[in-house]
Amino acid sequence: MKILLKSLLYVISAILLFLLLTALCTIIPVNSNYEESKEGTEIYISTNGVHTNIILPAKTDFLNWGEYLQINGSYKYFEFGWGDKEFYLNTPTWDDLEISTAIKAAFLPTKTIMQVSGYKQIPQISKKTVKIIANDVQFQKITTFVAGSFKQNGKNRTIKITPNSKYSFNEKFYQANGTYHLFNTCNNWTNKGLKQAGIKNALYATFDKSVMYHLK
């Protein structure tokens, strides 16, 4: 019983320490001198309450995403999310989530994929979707970051993955670079992209609120 109680105490202490460090890293900003451009390209950051995404124009002088991703259609924007392969492919809704999938994604380094969804209209600003006006340098950096997250074959082409049949036809999946685990989550990915582009964000962002905190 003493061993069990000590083990439980260690687990609770580790969780509390992790949450405390996460909170501290959330409020500590990177690129604190950032000021949003008055002119530039509109990009968006969205969240579903857990997972954040980067939304970029479908076609600019810098990159045509339709060609890069081999997607046909008159889309104005594409939404990009990076994350655990098994979680994405087998969990189209929270009702489909299995405990084994969640535990594996959190505590073991796992393969990753990119989820892409198309917008035929300009994204609507809301509590869950924030607009950022990026200057040319910032836009090119974040576009390069997202494009570099896709794994490519020997012919420099992105590699498509067939998703679970429960997904809509609008959602596309591709092999991605990097591994997923508790300290490298989907929100860390969004956070890295923003920081590399010179846009203000958290020092470290495990959760979606860590990303969105500095964008409001």
Backbone bond lengths (Angstrom), bond angles and torsions (degrees), N, CA, C in turn:
res aa  C-N    CA-C-N  psi(-1)  N-CA   C-N-CA  omega(-1)  CA-C   N-CA-C  phi
1 M - - - 1.459 - - 1.535 111.42 -
2 K 1.353 116.29 -40.59 1.465 119.23 178.67 1.521 111.42 -62.64
3 I 1.334 116.40 -40.30 1.463 120.68 179.38 1.524 110.27 -64.06
4 L 1.340 115.98 -41.72 1.465 120.40 179.79 1.526 110.82 -64.70
5 L 1.331 116.44 -42.48 1.462 120.31 -179.97 1.523 111.68 -65.44
6 K 1.340 116.40 -40.84 1.462 120.05 177.64 1.526 111.09 -64.47
7 S 1.322 115.20 -42.22 1.471 119.68 179.30 1.516 110.47 -62.18
8 L 1.335 116.22 -43.28 1.461 120.77 178.59 1.520 110.61 -63.21
9 L 1.331 116.65 -40.20 1.464 121.09 178.81 1.519 111.24 -63.44
10 Y 1.340 116.71 -41.32 1.466 120.72 178.47 1.529 111.14 -63.47
11 V 1.331 116.14 -41.45 1.467 120.63 -179.34 1.524 110.26 -64.36
12 I 1.350 115.81 -46.89 1.466 120.33 -179.93 1.524 110.60 -63.30
13 S 1.324 116.54 -40.93 1.471 120.77 179.31 1.530 111.02 -64.07
14 A 1.338 116.42 -41.11 1.464 120.92 179.48 1.522 110.73 -64.43
15 I 1.331 116.62 -41.14 1.467 120.92 179.09 1.524 110.69 -64.61
16 L 1.336 116.25 -45.59 1.469 120.19 179.82 1.526 111.41 -63.55
17 L 1.325 116.33 -40.36 1.466 120.38 178.02 1.520 110.90 -64.01
18 F 1.335 115.96 -42.49 1.463 120.85 178.92 1.525 110.51 -61.26
19 L 1.335 116.99 -44.87 1.468 120.89 -179.62 1.522 111.24 -66.03
20 L 1.322 116.51 -37.45 1.462 120.23 178.14 1.523 111.20 -65.31
21 L 1.322 116.58 -45.63 1.463 120.62 178.86 1.526 110.88 -64.27
22 T 1.335 116.00 -38.25 1.462 120.38 178.26 1.522 110.75 -62.44
23 A 1.337 116.25 -43.24 1.457 120.68 179.18 1.526 111.29 -63.44
24 L 1.330 116.44 -42.68 1.462 120.57 179.47 1.525 110.96 -64.05
25 C 1.329 115.78 -43.61 1.473 119.98 -179.71 1.525 111.55 -68.51
26 T 1.325 116.88 -24.31 1.462 120.55 177.35 1.522 111.49 -69.62
27 I 1.322 116.52 -44.19 1.471 119.45 -174.27 1.530 112.74 -83.34
28 I 1.340 117.11 -13.13 1.462 119.85 175.95 1.531 108.80 -85.99
29 P 1.327 118.90 115.06 1.467 120.87 -175.47 1.525 114.23 -86.95
30 V 1.311 114.64 152.09 1.464 122.83 168.72 1.527 106.16 -113.22
31 N 1.335 117.37 144.05 1.469 122.22 -173.73 1.533 109.92 62.32
32 S 1.329 115.70 46.06 1.466 120.95 -175.21 1.530 112.71 -64.92
33 N 1.326 117.71 -19.85 1.472 120.52 179.40 1.529 112.63 -87.86
34 Y 1.327 116.16 5.43 1.462 121.21 -177.26 1.528 111.44 -62.18
35 E 1.315 115.20 135.33 1.461 122.02 172.07 1.515 107.76 -129.27
36 E 1.308 116.39 130.45 1.457 120.13 -177.51 1.528 110.81 -64.01
37 S 1.323 115.99 138.59 1.464 121.06 -179.78 1.525 110.51 -69.05
38 K 1.325 115.79 147.80 1.459 120.06 175.28 1.526 110.59 -80.34
39 E 1.323 115.52 -26.72 1.456 120.78 178.04 1.519 109.00 -130.87
40 G 1.328 115.60 147.93 1.448 119.35 179.44 1.518 111.35 154.98
41 T 1.318 116.92 -150.78 1.459 122.75 -177.04 1.522 109.72 -107.66
42 E 1.319 116.21 133.41 1.458 120.85 179.97 1.528 110.20 -79.70
43 I 1.323 116.54 123.54 1.452 121.96 171.79 1.527 107.04 -124.04
44 Y 1.314 116.88 166.22 1.466 120.56 -176.43 1.523 110.24 -136.46
45 I 1.322 115.02 151.22 1.459 122.21 171.53 1.522 106.50 -120.65
46 S 1.325 116.82 128.36 1.462 120.46 -177.89 1.522 110.65 -123.61
47 T 1.334 115.94 160.24 1.452 122.17 175.84 1.525 109.26 -142.79
48 N 1.323 115.48 148.21 1.468 119.59 173.05 1.524 110.33 -102.67
49 G 1.338 115.70 14.15 1.447 120.70 -178.64 1.519 112.42 101.96
50 V 1.336 116.43 -13.14 1.463 122.32 179.36 1.524 110.81 -136.00
51 H 1.313 115.03 -43.25 1.468 122.37 -169.97 1.524 110.17 -117.46
52 T 1.342 117.79 131.58 1.457 121.38 178.68 1.529 111.68 -101.73
53 N 1.320 115.01 154.33 1.464 122.58 -179.54 1.521 110.20 -134.61
54 I 1.313 115.62 157.54 1.464 122.60 173.46 1.524 107.77 -108.05
55 I 1.330 116.55 128.87 1.468 121.42 -178.38 1.528 108.84 -113.83
56 L 1.337 116.14 123.63 1.463 121.79 -175.92 1.524 110.70 -126.81
57 P 1.347 117.35 154.71 1.470 120.22 176.50 1.527 111.23 -58.10
58 A 1.319 115.81 142.65 1.469 120.21 -176.78 1.520 112.50 -67.22
59 K 1.323 116.76 -31.00 1.458 119.25 -176.64 1.519 110.28 -147.16
60 T 1.321 116.33 124.57 1.456 122.17 174.05 1.525 107.76 -137.53
61 D 1.313 116.33 176.42 1.466 119.65 177.07 1.524 110.94 -64.82
62 F 1.335 116.46 -22.56 1.454 120.51 -177.17 1.528 112.21 -82.09
63 L 1.354 117.46 -38.68 1.463 120.00 -178.13 1.516 111.15 -159.75
64 N 1.334 115.75 136.02 1.461 122.78 173.40 1.531 107.02 -100.91
65 W 1.326 116.89 103.74 1.458 120.53 -175.81 1.525 112.71 -66.02
66 G 1.329 117.57 -32.10 1.451 120.43 179.05 1.523 111.42 -58.65
67 E 1.338 116.17 -42.84 1.461 120.80 178.05 1.525 110.74 -71.98
68 Y 1.314 117.01 -42.00 1.461 121.12 -177.38 1.528 111.50 -62.91
69 L 1.338 116.08 -36.83 1.460 121.15 -176.21 1.521 113.78 -101.10
70 Q 1.341 116.91 -0.71 1.459 121.46 -179.21 1.531 111.03 59.54
71 I 1.343 114.90 48.06 1.464 121.61 179.98 1.517 108.87 -117.32
72 N 1.319 115.88 128.53 1.461 121.26 175.36 1.528 109.41 -97.93
73 G 1.310 116.26 146.75 1.464 119.88 178.47 1.510 110.95 138.12
74 S 1.324 114.80 156.22 1.467 120.76 -177.03 1.528 109.96 -92.19
75 Y 1.327 116.03 69.65 1.461 120.78 179.58 1.521 110.81 -92.29
76 K 1.329 115.44 143.88 1.458 120.16 177.32 1.530 111.66 -94.36
77 Y 1.325 115.98 -31.26 1.462 121.22 179.53 1.523 109.68 -141.01
78 F 1.331 115.32 156.07 1.456 121.14 171.95 1.530 108.33 -124.09
79 E 1.320 114.54 139.57 1.464 121.35 177.34 1.525 109.32 -103.21
80 F 1.327 116.29 129.69 1.465 121.49 -175.14 1.530 110.56 -117.98
81 G 1.331 115.09 133.00 1.453 120.95 174.85 1.514 110.08 -135.57
82 W 1.310 116.80 139.13 1.466 122.88 -179.77 1.515 108.34 -113.18
83 G 1.336 117.89 138.38 1.457 117.52 178.87 1.515 114.22 -176.18
84 D 1.338 115.23 -172.18 1.459 123.09 -178.26 1.525 111.00 -62.78
85 K 1.318 116.89 131.47 1.463 122.09 -175.45 1.522 112.40 -61.89
86 E 1.333 117.37 -51.65 1.460 120.46 -176.76 1.519 111.02 -65.16
87 F 1.321 116.24 -38.67 1.465 120.15 -179.81 1.526 110.30 -62.78
88 Y 1.319 116.03 -47.46 1.462 120.08 -179.32 1.530 111.85 -63.21
89 L 1.316 116.55 -49.47 1.460 120.24 -172.20 1.518 113.12 -72.18
90 N 1.323 118.00 -29.54 1.459 120.62 -174.33 1.522 114.69 -109.84
91 T 1.340 116.50 4.35 1.468 119.08 -177.88 1.527 110.75 -131.97
92 P 1.331 118.10 69.40 1.461 119.87 178.40 1.529 112.68 -65.87
93 T 1.352 117.73 -27.26 1.464 122.39 175.04 1.528 107.81 -135.80
94 W 1.337 117.10 163.37 1.461 120.80 -179.94 1.524 111.49 -63.94
95 D 1.342 117.40 -24.71 1.466 120.33 177.61 1.530 111.47 -65.89
96 D 1.331 116.22 -21.43 1.465 120.73 -178.81 1.526 112.90 -89.44
97 L 1.341 116.54 -3.39 1.462 119.95 -175.99 1.524 111.63 -69.82
98 E 1.326 115.20 130.91 1.459 121.44 174.88 1.528 108.73 -107.67
99 I 1.331 116.34 141.75 1.464 121.02 -177.40 1.527 111.28 -58.10
100 S 1.326 116.33 -40.01 1.468 119.96 -179.08 1.526 111.54 -61.80
101 T 1.329 116.97 -37.41 1.464 121.34 178.54 1.523 110.70 -66.24
102 A 1.336 116.64 -42.81 1.465 121.17 -179.26 1.524 111.37 -65.83
103 I 1.327 116.68 -43.70 1.464 120.60 -179.36 1.523 110.97 -65.22
104 K 1.314 116.32 -43.55 1.460 120.48 179.65 1.522 111.12 -62.52
105 A 1.350 116.43 -43.13 1.465 120.43 -179.50 1.522 111.81 -64.40
106 A 1.340 116.16 -35.56 1.466 120.04 -175.90 1.520 112.75 -78.02
107 F 1.318 117.45 -40.13 1.455 119.64 -168.14 1.525 115.49 -111.08
108 L 1.321 117.84 -6.93 1.457 120.01 178.97 1.528 109.88 -123.53
109 P 1.319 119.08 139.73 1.466 120.75 174.04 1.537 109.35 -63.26
110 T 1.312 116.98 122.10 1.462 120.32 -175.99 1.525 111.44 -125.94
111 K 1.322 115.44 162.91 1.465 120.94 178.47 1.529 109.68 -68.42
112 T 1.331 114.90 155.45 1.460 119.75 -175.78 1.521 112.02 -125.13
113 I 1.323 114.29 160.25 1.458 120.95 174.97 1.528 109.16 -139.15
114 M 1.319 114.69 165.78 1.460 121.67 173.39 1.523 108.24 -106.57
115 Q 1.320 116.05 132.21 1.462 121.54 173.23 1.522 108.04 -103.65
116 V 1.319 116.74 131.15 1.458 121.63 -177.76 1.525 109.61 -126.58
117 S 1.323 116.29 130.55 1.459 121.83 176.12 1.521 108.98 -127.10
118 G 1.333 117.13 142.47 1.456 121.37 -178.31 1.516 112.89 -97.96
119 Y 1.339 115.72 145.06 1.462 122.90 174.78 1.526 108.22 -115.04
120 K 1.318 117.13 126.73 1.464 119.86 176.17 1.527 111.57 -90.97
121 Q 1.330 115.61 -9.42 1.454 121.63 176.33 1.524 108.86 -125.46
122 I 1.329 116.03 165.08 1.462 120.15 176.06 1.521 108.71 -65.99
123 P 1.329 118.96 131.73 1.471 120.95 179.46 1.531 112.09 -55.95
124 Q 1.310 115.81 141.76 1.456 121.14 -179.43 1.531 110.68 -88.77
125 I 1.325 116.01 130.50 1.461 120.47 178.11 1.528 109.15 -70.48
126 S 1.324 116.36 135.49 1.463 121.74 -179.90 1.527 108.63 -155.91
127 K 1.330 116.41 -170.80 1.454 120.32 176.83 1.524 111.14 -65.18
128 K 1.340 115.64 -22.65 1.459 120.00 -176.91 1.530 113.47 -107.19
129 T 1.324 117.06 -0.31 1.468 120.98 179.87 1.522 109.73 -137.30
130 V 1.326 116.24 119.92 1.465 122.06 -176.36 1.531 109.82 -115.21
131 K 1.337 115.48 136.11 1.465 120.52 178.57 1.523 109.95 -95.76
132 I 1.338 114.74 140.37 1.469 122.06 175.47 1.523 108.05 -129.18
133 I 1.319 117.21 134.80 1.459 120.53 173.71 1.524 107.35 -97.11
134 A 1.314 115.84 112.87 1.462 121.52 -176.69 1.522 110.38 -101.56
135 N 1.323 116.60 136.63 1.470 118.68 174.65 1.527 109.07 -74.58
136 D 1.314 117.35 177.06 1.466 120.80 -173.20 1.526 112.51 -59.47
137 V 1.326 116.87 -43.02 1.464 120.70 -178.88 1.522 110.50 -65.76
138 Q 1.324 116.84 -46.60 1.463 121.32 179.93 1.531 110.72 -61.96
139 F 1.323 115.62 -42.69 1.462 119.53 -178.18 1.530 111.21 -65.28
140 Q 1.299 116.74 -43.76 1.466 119.48 179.33 1.526 111.52 -64.02
141 K 1.324 116.63 -37.47 1.467 119.77 -179.78 1.528 111.77 -67.46
142 I 1.323 117.37 -43.49 1.463 118.57 -178.23 1.522 110.93 -73.65
143 T 1.335 117.48 -31.83 1.465 120.49 175.52 1.524 110.36 -66.66
144 T 1.325 116.13 -42.67 1.465 120.87 177.57 1.527 110.77 -62.36
145 F 1.324 116.79 -40.04 1.461 121.48 178.62 1.529 110.77 -61.38
146 V 1.330 117.07 -47.85 1.466 120.51 -178.81 1.529 110.40 -65.54
147 A 1.321 117.23 -46.43 1.469 120.75 -179.86 1.527 110.83 -60.52
148 G 1.322 117.28 -37.39 1.456 121.25 -179.39 1.514 113.62 -72.78
149 S 1.331 117.33 -10.27 1.468 121.03 178.71 1.523 111.45 -80.91
150 F 1.329 117.50 -15.08 1.468 121.84 178.25 1.525 110.05 -84.16
151 K 1.318 116.23 131.88 1.463 120.52 173.51 1.519 108.17 -77.95
152 Q 1.308 117.24 142.65 1.462 121.23 -178.97 1.523 111.05 -119.80
153 N 1.328 114.98 155.55 1.466 119.77 176.40 1.524 109.41 -86.20
154 G 1.321 116.68 -172.31 1.464 120.63 -177.74 1.516 114.13 -66.75
155 K 1.332 116.55 -12.32 1.468 120.97 -179.49 1.525 111.38 -103.83
156 N 1.338 116.21 17.64 1.459 121.83 179.78 1.527 112.47 59.39
157 R 1.315 115.38 38.33 1.465 121.70 177.79 1.520 109.55 -117.29
158 T 1.324 116.18 143.66 1.457 120.00 176.33 1.533 109.34 -66.95
159 I 1.331 115.94 154.57 1.467 121.09 -173.16 1.525 109.48 -111.18
160 K 1.325 116.88 110.87 1.462 121.93 -177.83 1.526 111.63 -75.51
161 I 1.338 115.67 151.53 1.460 122.99 176.35 1.527 108.16 -126.95
162 T 1.323 117.08 137.02 1.459 121.16 178.09 1.522 109.43 -80.00
163 P 1.336 119.03 120.98 1.463 121.75 -175.94 1.524 113.35 -84.09
164 N 1.323 114.74 175.53 1.460 122.49 172.21 1.528 109.24 -57.24
165 S 1.314 117.52 142.55 1.463 121.65 -176.87 1.525 113.01 -63.97
166 K 1.338 117.99 -13.61 1.459 120.99 -179.75 1.524 112.37 -77.18
167 Y 1.324 117.13 -14.02 1.457 119.60 179.33 1.519 110.78 -76.03
168 S 1.331 115.60 155.66 1.463 120.54 178.19 1.522 109.61 -77.88
169 F 1.322 115.69 161.56 1.467 120.82 -179.23 1.523 111.73 -65.04
170 N 1.339 116.94 -19.03 1.464 120.88 -176.26 1.527 112.65 -77.91
171 E 1.322 118.04 -16.77 1.456 121.27 -176.68 1.524 110.97 -94.62
172 K 1.327 115.96 127.61 1.460 122.13 -179.64 1.528 109.26 -116.99
173 F 1.326 116.33 150.24 1.464 120.85 -179.39 1.524 110.17 -129.57
174 Y 1.341 114.57 143.81 1.460 121.43 -177.04 1.526 109.40 -140.30
175 Q 1.329 116.08 151.60 1.451 119.73 173.70 1.529 109.18 -64.32
176 A 1.341 115.62 143.31 1.465 120.22 -176.45 1.521 111.12 -124.67
177 N 1.309 115.28 163.33 1.458 122.02 174.40 1.531 109.92 -88.04
178 G 1.320 116.52 151.50 1.453 121.02 176.08 1.518 113.56 95.14
179 T 1.321 116.47 167.49 1.460 122.87 177.55 1.521 109.88 -120.53
180 Y 1.316 114.99 150.04 1.463 122.14 -177.06 1.526 110.22 -103.90
181 H 1.343 116.76 138.25 1.458 121.92 171.89 1.523 107.72 -163.63
182 L 1.309 116.77 -178.76 1.464 121.76 -174.16 1.520 113.02 -55.27
183 F 1.335 117.02 -32.60 1.457 120.10 -177.20 1.533 112.69 -100.31
184 N 1.315 115.55 9.06 1.467 120.34 175.61 1.527 107.67 -146.38
185 T 1.310 115.49 79.65 1.463 122.31 -172.99 1.526 111.61 -100.35
186 C 1.326 114.34 178.78 1.462 120.55 177.28 1.524 111.05 -59.05
187 N 1.328 116.34 -35.21 1.459 119.90 -179.61 1.524 111.93 -75.43
188 N 1.330 117.35 -31.34 1.466 120.36 171.35 1.523 110.41 -60.77
189 W 1.334 115.62 -38.10 1.467 120.75 179.82 1.529 110.44 -62.31
190 T 1.318 117.27 -49.49 1.468 121.01 178.22 1.517 110.50 -60.70
191 N 1.322 115.98 -43.27 1.451 122.96 179.80 1.530 111.62 -59.55
192 K 1.336 116.40 -43.16 1.470 121.18 178.69 1.523 110.86 -62.83
193 G 1.325 116.46 -43.30 1.459 120.03 -179.54 1.516 112.26 -61.13
194 L 1.322 116.59 -43.19 1.462 120.74 179.52 1.523 111.18 -66.10
195 K 1.325 116.25 -44.13 1.467 119.86 -178.78 1.523 111.34 -65.16
196 Q 1.325 116.67 -41.71 1.463 119.58 179.23 1.519 111.72 -64.26
197 A 1.325 116.37 -28.20 1.462 120.55 179.17 1.525 112.16 -82.61
198 G 1.338 116.75 -3.94 1.459 119.80 179.86 1.507 113.49 85.48
199 I 1.338 117.66 14.06 1.465 122.29 -179.54 1.526 109.17 -94.85
200 K 1.310 117.15 137.53 1.456 122.21 -176.45 1.521 111.45 -59.58
201 N 1.326 115.72 131.27 1.454 121.08 175.13 1.518 109.45 -160.95
202 A 1.339 115.28 -178.06 1.465 120.82 -174.83 1.522 111.73 -71.00
203 L 1.329 115.30 154.38 1.464 120.75 174.80 1.519 110.35 -59.19
204 Y 1.329 115.73 -38.06 1.470 121.85 -179.39 1.518 107.13 -152.43
205 A 1.319 117.98 140.57 1.463 120.03 -172.55 1.521 111.77 -138.87
206 T 1.328 116.12 93.46 1.460 120.13 175.94 1.525 110.42 -77.79
207 F 1.331 116.10 -38.30 1.462 121.43 -174.40 1.526 111.53 -108.67
208 D 1.326 115.66 161.57 1.464 120.17 -178.19 1.526 111.71 -62.93
209 K 1.331 116.71 -35.32 1.460 119.86 -179.07 1.526 111.32 -64.77
210 S 1.315 117.08 -27.03 1.465 120.28 177.32 1.517 110.47 -66.13
211 V 1.336 116.42 -36.84 1.470 121.48 178.59 1.525 110.50 -73.45
212 M 1.338 117.02 -47.81 1.450 121.14 -172.35 1.533 112.22 -73.26
213 Y 1.327 117.47 -22.31 1.465 122.36 -175.49 1.527 112.25 -54.05
214 H 1.341 117.20 -41.15 1.466 120.61 -174.63 1.535 112.59 -92.03
215 L 1.324 118.14 1.43 1.457 120.70 -175.85 1.534 113.08 -104.50
216 K 1.313 116.82 -2.04 1.468 119.87 -176.75 1.523 111.27 -99.24
